[in-house]
Every structure is written in structure tokens, then in C-alpha cells.
């Protein structure tokens, strides 16, 4: 699978986020996170 952070659409979003607030950090999860609960569980595994 292509590295998600290298996709042009993701790069555009990252630029907008960075222009808005440089303290915002984007995390690329190794697992699927369709819900906030899934994302929270993925972060616990880090």
C-alpha cells in the first residue's frame, strides 16, 4: 500500500493544518480506525 502521508490529498490537508496551527500533530495508525473508539484503542497500543 502506498504510504498514506505521501498522497497529494493528504499533503494538502497537512499543509492547511500546519498553516492553521503548527502544534497540530498527525498520527498514522497501523490499524483501521473507523470510529473514535477504534482510534483510541489503536493509540493505547502505541
C-alpha positions as CSV (number, residue, x, y, z in Angstrom):
1,X,0.0,0.0,0.0
2,X,1.2,3.5,-0.9
3,X,2.4,5.4,2.1
4,X,-0.6,7.5,3.1
5,X,1.3,10.5,4.1
6,X,2.8,10.8,0.6
7,X,-0.6,11.1,-1.1
8,X,-1.2,14.6,-2.6
9,X,-4.6,15.0,-0.9
10,X,-3.1,14.2,2.5
11,X,-0.2,16.6,1.8
12,X,-2.8,19.4,1.1
13,X,-4.6,18.7,4.3
14,X,-1.4,18.6,6.3
15,X,-0.4,22.0,4.8
16,X,-3.7,23.5,5.8
17,X,-3.5,22.2,9.3
18,X,0.1,23.4,9.6
19,X,-0.9,26.9,8.3
20,X,-3.8,27.0,10.8
21,X,-1.8,25.7,13.9
22,X,1.7,24.4,13.8
23,X,1.2,22.5,17.1
24,X,-1.3,20.1,15.4
25,X,0.3,16.6,15.0
26,X,-1.0,14.0,12.6
27,X,-0.5,10.3,13.5
28,X,-0.6,7.5,11.0
29,X,-2.2,4.5,12.7
30,X,-1.1,0.9,11.8
31,X,-4.7,-0.3,12.3
32,X,-8.0,0.7,10.9
33,X,-9.9,3.3,12.9
34,X,-13.4,3.8,11.6
35,X,-14.6,5.3,14.9
36,X,-13.2,7.4,17.7
37,X,-13.2,4.3,19.9
38,X,-11.1,2.4,17.3
39,X,-8.7,5.2,17.2
40,X,-8.4,5.4,21.0
41,X,-7.7,1.6,21.1
42,X,-5.0,2.0,18.4
43,X,-3.3,4.8,20.4
44,X,-3.3,2.6,23.5
45,X,-1.2,0.0,21.6
46,X,1.5,2.6,20.8
